[in-house]
């Protein structure tokens, strides 16, 4: 069974999650950064497609949302797993609904929030300023969920 993992990452945590998911799958997987190589990827040649990315201000990156819309028909015929990364565990169901097409949500075999992190050393310019105001300081935020990642991989392999 061929698996594709398509991700969008700004700070690096979503990329790490995508790579860990691919490495943990029994048969492995191809990993594609949606911003760099998705336009060359033929979704039709895969049995399973995993999609995910980091949430910023309640939104997935536009490149990932556009990829889902462009490939909606093909994706709805696949085994699909969806993940989001972010530091707000409270609203992840709303975030899924706001960012993935309804047909894709309906056919997804697993949807999971994998946690997130904010490292101020990685932030620059206006983003650093905005995060400093939102978080009331410059303390790194660690909300990683390694157990959720393991459960996600198990669910993909058993369903």
C-alpha positions as a printed NumPy array, in Angstrom:
array([[  0.   ,   0.   ,   0.   ],
       [  1.483,   3.341,  -1.081],
       [  1.157,   6.262,   1.299],
       [  1.665,   9.974,   0.753],
       [  2.104,  12.529,   3.537],
       [  1.501,  16.128,   2.437],
       [  2.252,  18.86 ,   4.964],
       [  2.625,  22.615,   5.364],
       [  4.919,  23.945,   8.072],
       [  6.07 ,  27.369,   9.134],
       [  7.931,  26.721,  12.378],
       [  8.999,  23.146,  11.732],
       [  6.789,  21.148,  14.11 ],
       [  4.349,  20.073,  11.375],
       [  7.288,  18.978,   9.203],
       [  8.642,  16.914,  12.115],
       [  5.222,  15.329,  12.627],
       [  4.898,  14.491,   8.926],
       [  8.363,  12.918,   8.898],
       [  7.684,  10.943,  12.086],
       [  4.382,   9.68 ,  10.705],
       [  6.08 ,   8.531,   7.487],
       [  8.934,   6.879,   9.382],
       [  6.524,   5.113,  11.767],
       [  4.313,   3.601,   9.079],
       [  5.118,  -0.04 ,   8.398],
       [  5.546,   0.46 ,   4.654],
       [  6.975,   3.96 ,   4.928],
       [  5.6  ,   6.886,   2.961],
       [  6.537,   9.654,   0.566],
       [  6.662,  13.023,   2.336],
       [  5.893,  16.189,   0.382],
       [  6.074,  19.834,   1.441],
       [  2.936,  21.268,  -0.158],
       [  4.632,  24.609,  -0.822],
       [  7.562,  23.082,  -2.7  ],
       [  6.6  ,  19.85 ,  -4.423],
       [  2.845,  19.245,  -4.264],
       [  2.299,  20.48 ,  -7.814],
       [  4.426,  17.538,  -9.049],
       [  2.597,  14.953,  -6.933],
       [  0.05 ,  12.594,  -8.47 ],
       [ -2.438,  11.808,  -5.7  ],
       [ -4.05 ,   9.132,  -7.871],
       [ -0.976,   6.878,  -7.552],
       [ -1.393,   6.517,  -3.76 ],
       [ -3.719,   4.338,  -1.698],
       [ -3.534,   6.453,   1.454],
       [ -3.012,  10.206,   1.741],
       [ -2.234,  11.983,   5.004],
       [ -2.638,  15.75 ,   5.099],
       [ -1.691,  18.205,   7.799],
       [ -0.16 ,  21.436,   8.874],
       [  0.202,  24.075,  11.508],
       [ -2.586,  26.396,  12.546],
       [ -1.958,  30.127,  12.674],
       [ -4.84 ,  32.391,  13.695],
       [ -7.257,  29.492,  13.206],
       [ -6.164,  28.73 ,   9.633],
       [ -4.089,  26.116,   7.88 ],
       [ -1.605,  27.549,   5.375],
       [ -3.296,  28.553,   2.118],
       [ -1.143,  26.202,   0.047],
       [ -2.494,  23.178,   1.926],
       [ -6.111,  24.38 ,   1.732],
       [ -5.721,  24.941,  -2.029],
       [ -4.13 ,  21.494,  -2.471],
       [ -7.123,  19.909,  -0.739],
       [ -9.593,  21.801,  -2.929],
       [ -7.676,  21.102,  -6.174],
       [ -7.468,  17.396,  -5.394],
       [-10.797,  16.962,  -3.57 ],
       [-12.271,  14.426,  -6.004],
       [ -9.17 ,  12.211,  -6.   ],
       [ -8.695,  12.532,  -2.23 ],
       [-12.277,  11.503,  -1.491],
       [-11.548,   8.158,  -3.216],
       [ -8.538,   7.446,  -0.945],
       [ -7.977,   6.432,   2.643],
       [ -7.357,   9.845,   4.164],
       [ -5.87 ,  10.891,   7.479],
       [ -5.919,  14.512,   8.622],
       [ -3.823,  16.202,  11.286],
       [ -3.412,  19.7  ,  12.604],
       [ -0.662,  21.136,  14.749],
       [ -1.149,  24.026,  17.12 ],
       [ -0.959,  25.048,  20.732],
       [ -4.737,  25.385,  21.338],
       [ -6.285,  22.008,  22.209],
       [ -9.713,  23.512,  22.866],
       [-10.886,  24.319,  19.353],
       [ -9.412,  21.626,  17.144],
       [-12.799,  20.262,  15.964],
       [-13.799,  23.746,  14.792],
       [-10.4  ,  24.155,  13.118],
       [-10.863,  20.92 ,  11.159],
       [-14.308,  22.052,   9.997],
       [-13.061,  25.516,   9.002],
       [-10.011,  24.336,   7.065],
       [-10.748,  21.061,   5.296],
       [-13.479,  20.573,   2.663],
       [-16.596,  18.842,   4.064],
       [-16.271,  15.878,   1.692],
       [-12.719,  15.286,   2.838],
       [-13.742,  15.478,   6.497],
       [-16.494,  12.936,   5.86 ],
       [-14.196,  10.383,   4.225],
       [-11.23 ,  10.817,   6.609],
       [-10.547,   7.649,   8.587],
       [ -8.735,   9.603,  11.292],
       [ -8.528,  13.278,  12.307],
       [ -6.116,  14.252,  15.06 ],
       [ -4.63 ,  17.257,  16.812],
       [ -0.911,  16.559,  17.319],
       [ -0.106,  19.465,  19.609],
       [  2.372,  22.141,  18.733],
       [  5.124,  24.412,  19.914],
       [  6.238,  28.01 ,  19.604],
       [  9.951,  28.744,  19.876],
       [ 10.643,  32.456,  20.103],
       [ 14.19 ,  32.001,  18.812],
       [ 12.657,  30.888,  15.502],
       [ 10.333,  33.903,  15.2  ],
       [ 11.223,  37.075,  13.371],
       [  9.835,  40.562,  12.847],
       [  6.129,  41.158,  13.127],
       [  5.385,  37.513,  13.985],
       [  7.613,  37.698,  17.053],
       [  5.918,  40.943,  18.097],
       [  2.406,  39.519,  17.628],
       [  3.205,  36.316,  19.506],
       [  4.811,  38.263,  22.333],
       [  1.595,  40.3  ,  22.733],
       [ -0.706,  37.265,  22.425],
       [  1.256,  35.133,  24.864],
       [  2.162,  38.012,  27.193],
       [  5.877,  37.387,  27.077],
       [  8.55 ,  35.51 ,  25.221],
       [  8.33 ,  32.141,  26.9  ],
       [  8.483,  29.187,  24.532],
       [  5.284,  27.134,  24.366],
       [  5.569,  23.355,  24.384],
       [  2.34 ,  21.485,  23.728],
       [  3.743,  18.54 ,  21.783],
       [  1.612,  15.384,  21.843],
       [  3.843,  12.389,  20.968],
       [  1.202,   9.93 ,  22.201],
       [ -1.331,  11.453,  19.789],
       [  1.128,  10.947,  16.921],
       [  1.573,   7.269,  17.851],
       [ -2.205,   6.824,  18.076],
       [ -2.625,   8.516,  14.678],
       [ -0.186,   6.085,  13.029],
       [ -1.872,   3.108,  14.724],
       [ -5.296,   4.275,  13.533],
       [ -4.077,   4.75 ,   9.934],
       [ -2.584,   1.261,   9.887],
       [ -5.52 ,  -0.552,  11.468],
       [ -8.462,   1.056,   9.693]])
